[in-house]
């Protein structure tokens, strides 16, 4: 992980710790290239966590947005999940 990304995650942890009471429900939003394997890989990362996952394909069909609403224990857990799914090729998180 590069320094800029590492600094981003440190700031994110701090902000989450200051703005939410933990555990809390957290909404992840991702965009992945429309590929059943990539969407499935993302969904599997949240398997057995009680996550509510919604997908929506773009008008052109090239991309799929994935919203994941899930109960997370701490800001550290949120960041760890972002790092875990960052290995999916072409994923964008926001």
Secondary structure, 3 states (H helix, E strand, C coil): CCHHHHHHHHHHHHHHHHHCCCCEEEEEEEEEECCHHHHHHHHHHCCCCCCEEEEEECCCCCEEEEEEEEEECCHHHHHHHHHHHCCCCCCEEC
